[in-house]
Amino acid sequence: MEAYCFKCRQKREIRNAAQVKLKNGRPAMQGTCPVCGTKVFRIGKG
């Protein structure tokens, strides 16, 4: 699963990916960037 890292300004593979649910019920994936360690987030994939 990939997400856009705003610090690296590239799509990166999500490390420590966890499935979360937003307030409106939509699924999302949350984890960290393997290069810089910034939190990355991808909405709509579960």
C-alpha positions as protocol buffer text, in pm:
chain_id: "A"
residue {
  index: 1
  type: MET
  ca { x: 0 y: 0 z: 0 }
}
residue {
  index: 2
  type: GLU
  ca { x: 138 y: 341 z: -97 }
}
residue {
  index: 3
  type: ALA
  ca { x: 62 y: 688 z: 33 }
}
residue {
  index: 4
  type: TYR
  ca { x: 196 y: 1033 z: -54 }
}
residue {
  index: 5
  type: CYS
  ca { x: 460 y: 1164 z: 187 }
}
residue {
  index: 6
  type: PHE
  ca { x: 444 y: 1544 z: 206 }
}
residue {
  index: 7
  type: LYS
  ca { x: 795 y: 1571 z: 349 }
}
residue {
  index: 8
  type: CYS
  ca { x: 962 y: 1358 z: 77 }
}
residue {
  index: 9
  type: ARG
  ca { x: 714 y: 1479 z: -189 }
}
residue {
  index: 10
  type: GLN
  ca { x: 687 y: 1126 z: -331 }
}
residue {
  index: 11
  type: LYS
  ca { x: 466 y: 822 z: -300 }
}
residue {
  index: 12
  type: ARG
  ca { x: 610 y: 581 z: -45 }
}
residue {
  index: 13
  type: GLU
  ca { x: 518 y: 237 z: 85 }
}
residue {
  index: 14
  type: ILE
  ca { x: 337 y: 263 z: 419 }
}
residue {
  index: 15
  type: ARG
  ca { x: 532 y: 115 z: 712 }
}
residue {
  index: 16
  type: ASN
  ca { x: 338 y: -7 z: 1020 }
}
residue {
  index: 17
  type: ALA
  ca { x: 11 y: 30 z: 828 }
}
residue {
  index: 18
  type: ALA
  ca { x: -306 y: 23 z: 1037 }
}
residue {
  index: 19
  type: GLN
  ca { x: -662 y: 33 z: 912 }
}
residue {
  index: 20
  type: VAL
  ca { x: -865 y: 315 z: 1065 }
}
residue {
  index: 21
  type: LYS
  ca { x: -1218 y: 443 z: 1015 }
}
residue {
  index: 22
  type: LEU
  ca { x: -1297 y: 813 z: 973 }
}
residue {
  index: 23
  type: LYS
  ca { x: -1583 y: 989 z: 1154 }
}
residue {
  index: 24
  type: ASN
  ca { x: -1801 y: 964 z: 843 }
}
residue {
  index: 25
  type: GLY
  ca { x: -1741 y: 586 z: 822 }
}
residue {
  index: 26
  type: ARG
  ca { x: -1496 y: 580 z: 532 }
}
residue {
  index: 27
  type: PRO
  ca { x: -1200 y: 341 z: 559 }
}
residue {
  index: 28
  type: ALA
  ca { x: -842 y: 470 z: 559 }
}
residue {
  index: 29
  type: MET
  ca { x: -485 y: 348 z: 612 }
}
residue {
  index: 30
  type: GLN
  ca { x: -242 y: 518 z: 848 }
}
residue {
  index: 31
  type: GLY
  ca { x: 128 y: 454 z: 902 }
}
residue {
  index: 32
  type: THR
  ca { x: 475 y: 604 z: 867 }
}
residue {
  index: 33
  type: CYS
  ca { x: 709 y: 683 z: 578 }
}
residue {
  index: 34
  type: PRO
  ca { x: 1000 y: 434 z: 567 }
}
residue {
  index: 35
  type: VAL
  ca { x: 1248 y: 705 z: 456 }
}
residue {
  index: 36
  type: CYS
  ca { x: 1183 y: 1005 z: 682 }
}
residue {
  index: 37
  type: GLY
  ca { x: 948 y: 865 z: 950 }
}
residue {
  index: 38
  type: THR
  ca { x: 668 y: 1118 z: 886 }
}
residue {
  index: 39
  type: LYS
  ca { x: 310 y: 1004 z: 944 }
}
residue {
  index: 40
  type: VAL
  ca { x: 134 y: 921 z: 614 }
}
residue {
  index: 41
  type: PHE
  ca { x: -237 y: 872 z: 554 }
}
residue {
  index: 42
  type: ARG
  ca { x: -442 y: 729 z: 268 }
}
residue {
  index: 43
  type: ILE
  ca { x: -820 y: 763 z: 252 }
}
residue {
  index: 44
  type: GLY
  ca { x: -1044 y: 510 z: 80 }
}
residue {
  index: 45
  type: LYS
  ca { x: -837 y: 192 z: 98 }
}
residue {
  index: 46
  type: GLY
  ca { x: -906 y: -66 z: 358 }
}
